[in-house]
Structures are given as C-alpha cells and as structure tokens.
Amino acid sequence: MSDDFMQQKPGSALRSWALYQMMAGAGWAALFVLAVAAILLAVWGVGLLLPEESKQAPDPNAFLITAPAETQVA
C-alpha cells in the first residue's frame, strides 16, 4: 500500500482490510491445526516407545462391564 492513504478509494480500503482479516484468520487456523497434529504425533511417538508386552495386555476396563441380571418373563 502507498503512504498516500487519503487518496485511496473507500471500497479498495475495505477490500484490503477484509483480505487481511481473512488471511490472519487462516494463519491462526493453520497454527491450531499444526498444534493438534504435533500433539497427536507426540502421543504416537510415545506409543512407539512402549514395550510390546504393554500393547498385548488385557483391557483394564474389562471387569467394569457386568452382565445384565437374568429376568424371567411373567
């Protein structure tokens, strides 16, 4: 943009401002997506460091699921 902003048309200034706002929003969205990807990549990397036995262990929550009580039809 030129330093002579007083001579700039209002429509042009509005378009420039809107484009800047959209590009800034896209930048923040890209930063958020990259941060989520980095967290997921870190969790995956920690999973690779675990021993193989830990991946074959039984589910620790298996005993929390109880069978429904038997009911009789009246």
N, CA, C and O atoms as CSV, one atom per row, in Angstrom:
chain,resi,resn,atom,element,x,y,z
A,1,MET,N,N,0.835,-1.181,0.000
A,1,MET,CA,C,0.000,0.000,0.000
A,1,MET,C,C,0.880,1.244,0.000
A,1,MET,O,O,2.001,1.241,0.508
A,2,SER,N,N,0.361,2.259,-0.559
A,2,SER,CA,C,1.120,3.504,-0.599
A,2,SER,C,C,0.908,4.281,0.694
A,2,SER,O,O,-0.012,3.999,1.461
A,3,ASP,N,N,1.765,5.251,0.921
A,3,ASP,CA,C,1.637,6.090,2.107
A,3,ASP,C,C,0.549,7.149,1.939
A,3,ASP,O,O,0.163,7.804,2.907
A,4,ASP,N,N,0.066,7.313,0.740
A,4,ASP,CA,C,-0.960,8.314,0.477
A,4,ASP,C,C,-2.344,7.671,0.621
A,4,ASP,O,O,-3.083,7.534,-0.354
A,5,PHE,N,N,-2.679,7.282,1.847
A,5,PHE,CA,C,-3.931,6.557,2.057
A,5,PHE,C,C,-5.150,7.463,1.989
A,5,PHE,O,O,-6.273,6.967,1.891
A,6,MET,N,N,-4.963,8.758,2.036
A,6,MET,CA,C,-6.104,9.665,1.945
A,6,MET,C,C,-6.691,9.662,0.540
A,6,MET,O,O,-7.867,9.981,0.361
A,7,GLN,N,N,-5.897,9.311,-0.446
A,7,GLN,CA,C,-6.368,9.290,-1.825
A,7,GLN,C,C,-6.953,7.926,-2.203
A,7,GLN,O,O,-7.449,7.750,-3.317
A,8,GLN,N,N,-6.897,6.977,-1.294
A,8,GLN,CA,C,-7.378,5.633,-1.588
A,8,GLN,C,C,-8.901,5.604,-1.546
A,8,GLN,O,O,-9.519,6.243,-0.694
A,9,LYS,N,N,-9.495,4.868,-2.460
A,9,LYS,CA,C,-10.948,4.757,-2.501
A,9,LYS,C,C,-11.432,3.929,-1.311
A,9,LYS,O,O,-10.750,2.991,-0.899
A,10,PRO,N,N,-12.596,4.262,-0.755
A,10,PRO,CA,C,-13.102,3.520,0.411
A,10,PRO,C,C,-13.328,2.037,0.119
A,10,PRO,O,O,-13.060,1.194,0.975
A,11,GLY,N,N,-13.812,1.714,-1.064
A,11,GLY,CA,C,-14.044,0.313,-1.407
A,11,GLY,C,C,-12.752,-0.476,-1.447
A,11,GLY,O,O,-12.706,-1.627,-1.014
A,12,SER,N,N,-11.715,0.134,-1.960
A,12,SER,CA,C,-10.412,-0.527,-2.021
A,12,SER,C,C,-9.849,-0.744,-0.627
A,12,SER,O,O,-9.276,-1.796,-0.344
A,13,ALA,N,N,-10.008,0.239,0.241
A,13,ALA,CA,C,-9.523,0.105,1.616
A,13,ALA,C,C,-10.280,-1.003,2.346
A,13,ALA,O,O,-9.684,-1.764,3.109
A,14,LEU,N,N,-11.579,-1.095,2.116
A,14,LEU,CA,C,-12.378,-2.130,2.760
A,14,LEU,C,C,-11.971,-3.515,2.270
A,14,LEU,O,O,-11.888,-4.453,3.062
A,15,ARG,N,N,-11.718,-3.648,0.977
A,15,ARG,CA,C,-11.276,-4.937,0.435
A,15,ARG,C,C,-9.922,-5.331,1.000
A,15,ARG,O,O,-9.696,-6.501,1.310
A,16,SER,N,N,-9.031,-4.377,1.134
A,16,SER,CA,C,-7.713,-4.673,1.705
A,16,SER,C,C,-7.839,-5.112,3.158
A,16,SER,O,O,-7.180,-6.061,3.584
A,17,TRP,N,N,-8.680,-4.427,3.911
A,17,TRP,CA,C,-8.880,-4.792,5.314
A,17,TRP,C,C,-9.499,-6.184,5.434
A,17,TRP,O,O,-9.075,-6.981,6.271
A,18,ALA,N,N,-10.503,-6.482,4.599
A,18,ALA,CA,C,-11.169,-7.785,4.648
A,18,ALA,C,C,-10.195,-8.896,4.265
A,18,ALA,O,O,-10.200,-9.962,4.881
A,19,LEU,N,N,-9.366,-8.658,3.263
A,19,LEU,CA,C,-8.382,-9.660,2.863
A,19,LEU,C,C,-7.386,-9.909,3.988
A,19,LEU,O,O,-7.017,-11.053,4.254
A,20,TYR,N,N,-6.954,-8.851,4.643
A,20,TYR,CA,C,-6.026,-9.012,5.765
A,20,TYR,C,C,-6.670,-9.826,6.886
A,20,TYR,O,O,-6.024,-10.702,7.460
A,21,GLN,N,N,-7.935,-9.548,7.203
A,21,GLN,CA,C,-8.623,-10.280,8.265
A,21,GLN,C,C,-8.767,-11.760,7.914
A,21,GLN,O,O,-8.591,-12.625,8.772
A,22,MET,N,N,-9.087,-12.048,6.658
A,22,MET,CA,C,-9.229,-13.442,6.243
A,22,MET,C,C,-7.890,-14.169,6.275
A,22,MET,O,O,-7.824,-15.327,6.689
A,23,MET,N,N,-6.837,-13.511,5.849
A,23,MET,CA,C,-5.517,-14.142,5.863
A,23,MET,C,C,-5.029,-14.352,7.294
A,23,MET,O,O,-4.392,-15.363,7.587
A,24,ALA,N,N,-5.319,-13.417,8.178
A,24,ALA,CA,C,-4.938,-13.584,9.582
A,24,ALA,C,C,-5.704,-14.750,10.201
A,24,ALA,O,O,-5.125,-15.537,10.950
A,25,GLY,N,N,-6.977,-14.871,9.904
A,25,GLY,CA,C,-7.774,-15.992,10.402
A,25,GLY,C,C,-7.276,-17.321,9.864
A,25,GLY,O,O,-7.236,-18.312,10.594
A,26,ALA,N,N,-6.897,-17.349,8.600
A,26,ALA,CA,C,-6.352,-18.575,8.017
A,26,ALA,C,C,-5.029,-18.939,8.679
A,26,ALA,O,O,-4.732,-20.118,8.870
A,27,GLY,N,N,-4.246,-17.945,9.022
A,27,GLY,CA,C,-2.983,-18.209,9.712
A,27,GLY,C,C,-3.199,-18.801,11.090
A,27,GLY,O,O,-2.512,-19.746,11.478
A,28,TRP,N,N,-4.159,-18.246,11.842
A,28,TRP,CA,C,-4.469,-18.793,13.165
A,28,TRP,C,C,-5.013,-20.211,13.060
A,28,TRP,O,O,-4.677,-21.067,13.879
A,29,ALA,N,N,-5.853,-20.466,12.055
A,29,ALA,CA,C,-6.400,-21.812,11.864
A,29,ALA,C,C,-5.289,-22.799,11.522
A,29,ALA,O,O,-5.283,-23.923,12.024
A,30,ALA,N,N,-4.356,-22.392,10.677
A,30,ALA,CA,C,-3.233,-23.266,10.328
A,30,ALA,C,C,-2.370,-23.550,11.550
A,30,ALA,O,O,-1.902,-24.674,11.733
A,31,LEU,N,N,-2.160,-22.551,12.376
A,31,LEU,CA,C,-1.383,-22.744,13.600
A,31,LEU,C,C,-2.080,-23.732,14.540
A,31,LEU,O,O,-1.422,-24.581,15.141
A,32,PHE,N,N,-3.385,-23.628,14.667
A,32,PHE,CA,C,-4.148,-24.550,15.512
A,32,PHE,C,C,-4.068,-25.978,14.979
A,32,PHE,O,O,-3.862,-26.917,15.748
A,33,VAL,N,N,-4.229,-26.145,13.672
A,33,VAL,CA,C,-4.164,-27.483,13.072
A,33,VAL,C,C,-2.777,-28.083,13.258
A,33,VAL,O,O,-2.657,-29.271,13.558
A,34,LEU,N,N,-1.746,-27.297,13.087
A,34,LEU,CA,C,-0.384,-27.797,13.276
A,34,LEU,C,C,-0.125,-28.162,14.736
A,34,LEU,O,O,0.588,-29.127,15.011
A,35,ALA,N,N,-0.691,-27.409,15.669
A,35,ALA,CA,C,-0.520,-27.733,17.089
A,35,ALA,C,C,-1.208,-29.050,17.433
A,35,ALA,O,O,-0.644,-29.867,18.160
A,36,VAL,N,N,-2.414,-29.266,16.923
A,36,VAL,CA,C,-3.117,-30.530,17.163
A,36,VAL,C,C,-2.350,-31.685,16.531
A,36,VAL,O,O,-2.233,-32.751,17.135
A,37,ALA,N,N,-1.828,-31.488,15.327
A,37,ALA,CA,C,-1.049,-32.534,14.665
A,37,ALA,C,C,0.216,-32.853,15.453
A,37,ALA,O,O,0.605,-34.018,15.545
A,38,ALA,N,N,0.861,-31.845,16.021
A,38,ALA,CA,C,2.073,-32.075,16.814
A,38,ALA,C,C,1.756,-32.877,18.074
A,38,ALA,O,O,2.527,-33.755,18.461
A,39,ILE,N,N,0.633,-32.583,18.711
A,39,ILE,CA,C,0.238,-33.336,19.910
A,39,ILE,C,C,-0.049,-34.787,19.554
A,39,ILE,O,O,0.393,-35.696,20.257
A,40,LEU,N,N,-0.785,-35.013,18.470
A,40,LEU,CA,C,-1.076,-36.385,18.052
A,40,LEU,C,C,0.194,-37.131,17.661
A,40,LEU,O,O,0.331,-38.318,17.958
A,41,LEU,N,N,1.107,-36.460,17.011
A,41,LEU,CA,C,2.380,-37.077,16.633
A,41,LEU,C,C,3.194,-37.431,17.873
A,41,LEU,O,O,3.851,-38.472,17.901
A,42,ALA,N,N,3.162,-36.589,18.886
A,42,ALA,CA,C,3.885,-36.874,20.128
A,42,ALA,C,C,3.286,-38.085,20.840
A,42,ALA,O,O,4.028,-38.922,21.354
A,43,VAL,N,N,1.963,-38.190,20.879
A,43,VAL,CA,C,1.318,-39.349,21.508
A,43,VAL,C,C,1.661,-40.620,20.741
A,43,VAL,O,O,1.932,-41.655,21.349
A,44,TRP,N,N,1.653,-40.552,19.421
A,44,TRP,CA,C,2.021,-41.705,18.598
A,44,TRP,C,C,3.473,-42.104,18.851
A,44,TRP,O,O,3.786,-43.292,18.936
A,45,GLY,N,N,4.359,-41.118,18.971
A,45,GLY,CA,C,5.767,-41.401,19.237
A,45,GLY,C,C,5.979,-42.058,20.589
A,45,GLY,O,O,6.795,-42.972,20.711
A,46,VAL,N,N,5.256,-41.608,21.605
A,46,VAL,CA,C,5.356,-42.236,22.924
A,46,VAL,C,C,4.838,-43.668,22.848
A,46,VAL,O,O,5.384,-44.557,23.501
A,47,GLY,N,N,3.800,-43.898,22.066
A,47,GLY,CA,C,3.273,-45.247,21.891
A,47,GLY,C,C,4.288,-46.180,21.253
A,47,GLY,O,O,4.316,-47.371,21.560
A,48,LEU,N,N,5.120,-45.649,20.370
A,48,LEU,CA,C,6.166,-46.474,19.754
A,48,LEU,C,C,7.251,-46.853,20.753
A,48,LEU,O,O,7.900,-47.887,20.599
A,49,LEU,N,N,7.451,-46.031,21.772
A,49,LEU,CA,C,8.489,-46.306,22.763
A,49,LEU,C,C,8.062,-47.349,23.798
A,49,LEU,O,O,8.907,-47.885,24.514
A,50,LEU,N,N,6.775,-47.639,23.884
A,50,LEU,CA,C,6.293,-48.602,24.867
A,50,LEU,C,C,6.724,-50.015,24.478
A,50,LEU,O,O,6.859,-50.320,23.293
A,51,PRO,N,N,6.939,-50.875,25.472
A,51,PRO,CA,C,7.303,-52.259,25.146
A,51,PRO,C,C,6.127,-53.000,24.506
A,51,PRO,O,O,4.969,-52.624,24.687
A,52,GLU,N,N,6.440,-54.052,23.763
A,52,GLU,CA,C,5.410,-54.804,23.050
A,52,GLU,C,C,4.424,-55.475,24.009
A,52,GLU,O,O,3.252,-55.641,23.671
A,53,GLU,N,N,4.888,-55.863,25.202
A,53,GLU,CA,C,4.004,-56.530,26.160
A,53,GLU,C,C,2.868,-55.615,26.616
A,53,GLU,O,O,1.765,-56.081,26.901
A,54,SER,N,N,3.139,-54.337,26.681
A,54,SER,CA,C,2.094,-53.414,27.132
A,54,SER,C,C,0.977,-53.292,26.102
A,54,SER,O,O,-0.156,-52.955,26.447
A,55,LYS,N,N,1.291,-53.564,24.852
A,55,LYS,CA,C,0.271,-53.480,23.808
A,55,LYS,C,C,-0.575,-54.750,23.746
A,55,LYS,O,O,-1.655,-54.741,23.154
A,56,GLN,N,N,-0.096,-55.847,24.352
A,56,GLN,CA,C,-0.820,-57.110,24.308
A,56,GLN,C,C,-1.509,-57.422,25.630
A,56,GLN,O,O,-2.094,-58.496,25.775
A,57,ALA,N,N,-1.455,-56.534,26.573
A,57,ALA,CA,C,-2.075,-56.752,27.879
A,57,ALA,C,C,-3.595,-56.712,27.739
A,57,ALA,O,O,-4.120,-56.058,26.838
A,58,PRO,N,N,-4.305,-57.413,28.631
A,58,PRO,CA,C,-5.772,-57.363,28.568
A,58,PRO,C,C,-6.290,-55.972,28.938
A,58,PRO,O,O,-5.616,-55.185,29.602
A,59,ASP,N,N,-7.476,-55.713,28.494
A,59,ASP,CA,C,-8.098,-54.418,28.754
A,59,ASP,C,C,-8.336,-54.247,30.256
A,59,ASP,O,O,-8.980,-55.100,30.867
A,60,PRO,N,N,-7.836,-53.171,30.868
A,60,PRO,CA,C,-8.036,-52.992,32.307
A,60,PRO,C,C,-9.482,-52.668,32.669
A,60,PRO,O,O,-9.857,-52.780,33.836
A,61,ASN,N,N,-10.285,-52.279,31.719
A,61,ASN,CA,C,-11.679,-51.941,31.996
A,61,ASN,C,C,-12.628,-53.106,31.748
A,61,ASN,O,O,-13.843,-52.925,31.825
A,62,ALA,N,N,-12.112,-54.293,31.453
A,62,ALA,CA,C,-12.974,-55.426,31.116
A,62,ALA,C,C,-13.846,-55.840,32.292
A,62,ALA,O,O,-14.965,-56.310,32.082
A,63,PHE,N,N,-13.368,-55.681,33.528
A,63,PHE,CA,C,-14.139,-56.115,34.687
A,63,PHE,C,C,-15.193,-55.092,35.098
A,63,PHE,O,O,-16.021,-55.380,35.962
A,64,LEU,N,N,-15.180,-53.932,34.509
A,64,LEU,CA,C,-16.188,-52.924,34.832
A,64,LEU,C,C,-17.509,-53.213,34.139
A,64,LEU,O,O,-18.560,-52.736,34.568
A,65,ILE,N,N,-17.456,-53.990,33.076
A,65,ILE,CA,C,-18.670,-54.314,32.333
A,65,ILE,C,C,-19.279,-55.554,32.976
A,65,ILE,O,O,-18.660,-56.618,32.994
A,66,THR,N,N,-20.464,-55.420,33.489
A,66,THR,CA,C,-21.123,-56.546,34.146
A,66,THR,C,C,-22.248,-57.057,33.267
A,66,THR,O,O,-22.859,-56.306,32.506
A,67,ALA,N,N,-22.505,-58.339,33.389
A,67,ALA,CA,C,-23.597,-58.942,32.627
A,67,ALA,C,C,-24.923,-58.494,33.229
A,67,ALA,O,O,-25.015,-58.318,34.443
A,68,PRO,N,N,-25.933,-58.310,32.419
A,68,PRO,CA,C,-27.236,-57.912,32.961
A,68,PRO,C,C,-27.841,-59.049,33.779
A,68,PRO,O,O,-27.608,-60.227,33.508
A,69,ALA,N,N,-28.604,-58.675,34.762
A,69,ALA,CA,C,-29.260,-59.675,35.609
A,69,ALA,C,C,-30.275,-60.454,34.784
A,69,ALA,O,O,-30.925,-59.906,33.894
A,70,GLU,N,N,-30.400,-61.734,35.093
A,70,GLU,CA,C,-31.368,-62.561,34.371
A,70,GLU,C,C,-32.777,-62.186,34.814
A,70,GLU,O,O,-33.050,-62.024,36.003
A,71,THR,N,N,-33.630,-62.058,33.870
A,71,THR,CA,C,-35.028,-61.726,34.171
A,71,THR,C,C,-35.921,-62.823,33.624
A,71,THR,O,O,-35.593,-63.476,32.634
A,72,GLN,N,N,-37.037,-63.013,34.272
A,72,GLN,CA,C,-37.995,-64.017,33.830
A,72,GLN,C,C,-39.229,-63.311,33.296
A,72,GLN,O,O,-39.663,-62.278,33.807
A,73,VAL,N,N,-39.765,-63.900,32.267
A,73,VAL,CA,C,-40.981,-63.338,31.692
A,73,VAL,C,C,-42.151,-63.740,32.569
A,73,VAL,O,O,-42.296,-64.915,32.907
A,74,ALA,N,N,-42.985,-62.784,32.942
A,74,ALA,CA,C,-44.117,-63.076,33.839
A,74,ALA,C,C,-45.253,-63.716,33.101
A,74,ALA,O,O,-46.282,-64.027,33.701
